[in-house]
Amino acid sequence: MQLAFDEALDTVFSVHARRDSLDAAIEEMAATDPALVGSVGRLRCLRGVSTLTATGLCVEVADWRRFTGSTIGSNL
C-alpha cells in the first residue's frame, strides 16, 4: 500500500513540476514574442487577468481588429 501511495505522490510532484516549467515558458514567451507583448501587457491591466490568461486569450483570438468596442462582449 505504501509503495502505491509513494508512486502516486511522485506522479503528483512530477505533474506539478511540469506545469511550473510550462508556466515559466509561457511567461517568457509572453515577455519576448513581439506578437504577444503589447496585447498581453494591455490585458494584464484588467483585474484578475494574469499573464497565463492573457496569453491564452491572445492565442485564441489571434486578430483583435475583428472586434469593436460594442461587439467584443455582444451576445448577438
Helices and strands as residue ranges (DSSP letters): H 2-32, H 34-43, H 51-61, G 64-66
